[in-house]
């Protein structure tokens, strides 16, 4: 590669960041880092009607959580500022005029009512959604059909207009996609897209080309849903005289619903009970809260690993990769053409793997909010010990409370019936005797277990007959780590209190 690699992620600030968007960020980031290049974040906020307050800050927060910080952005600045399209508005009109002057675009004065009338009038069974294309342009009010003098008069009078690209008829446009290979389009099948809106703002089609050129973007990665727009963009690069600087394209596969039928959406997540946004998103208009992977309890490293594998692998059986390993291994030609089915159970498996591998001291600050949320204040050293005991049973961060709540509060005994079913006076006497002996016991789990075993033997019981009742008394149910680790952790008074509560209930 002769030019320094420069890639960009260019989201619109219109709502939550879908995991497909984060995967696009990730592939851009990995490609840039692999080739020693730059990763640019550009905010495409030209559609002010869809702009949502807070959405831009949300994008920054998501990328920060994921550890995918850009080299240049509206926050960080850089040599190609500004990085918000709304702040670059003044420059787009000159390129639109250049296209009109060269005969590659034209002014269109059609009102919304006239456009609606055209769609209604020209609608047929064969063409249910008529487009403003090479056939239709000759029937509309534009600088192709109107005399030059009238066009100039309308512009001088301040008549609203848009600028549309004039798509050629019967040409085949080809390019080599880094994922899909050679792709071709018949220009006759593409409508005359609006390039500049009546408010002077560019549409995506014009802005993305102008900005990619001015920012020196060498590779453009985006979702495959943008593939139908490619011929418009390719022609704009050509018509503006920038063909030699045009970036290489890669249209990434869709992330599909778990059944493989269609693109994964926010509604699918709500229906099937899993997140599809990186972080919680609260819609400022409706107040609706959509949960994200972060708040569901995923580690950011696991989330990144999950996304990397949704449409890419390095040709080996390896599944667990650190970000540094992904940077080293990533190659765009290993990205799959076909869509990748999202498997939430597999996503949880990844998170479980990362929880097991993460040093406990790094888990303490991540788990603390979930404990605090239950109204419990806990010493970090104590929490460290609890995490060590329960982490192998935890898949998501909230599981640390579910699997270890009894270390912090006296649990409700939900499975008392399991004790009652085989309860007798001999067992009652055993627990009363063992509890009385705790005052003089050495308070370490090995010593506590040895003491327990001696009493079991002395009273002619089997250890299994009293271990399950003890677990249920301490934990409330048939789960948890080693019983004597629990006894050691909760202490003498709490252990006695829980046994007494159980004995009183039996």
Secondary structure, 3 states (H helix, E strand, C coil): CCCCCEEEECCCCCCCCEHHHHHHHHHHHHHHHHCCCEEEECECCCCCCCCCCCHHHHHHHHHHHHCCCCCEECCCECCCCCCEHHHHHHHHHHHHHHHHHCCCEEEECCCHHHHHHHHHHCCCCCCCCCCCCCCCHHHCCECCCCCHHHHHHHHHCCCCCEEEECCCCCCEEEEEECCCEEEEEEHHHCCCCEEECCCCCECHHHHHHHHHHHCCCCEEEEEHHHHHHHHHHHHHHHHCCCHHHCCEEEEECCEECCCCCCECCHHHHHHHCCCCECCCEECCCCCCEECEHHHHCCCHHHHHHHHHCCCECCCCCCCCCCHHHHHHHCCHHHECCCCEECCHHHHHHHHHHHHHHCCHHHHHHHHHHHHHCCCCCCCHHHHHHHHHHHHHHCCCCCHHHHHHHHHCCCCCCCCHHHHHCCCCHHHHHHHHHHHHHHHHCCCCHHHHHHHHHHHHHHCCCCHHHHHHHHHHHHHCCCCCCCHHHHHHHHCHHHHHHHHHHHHHHC
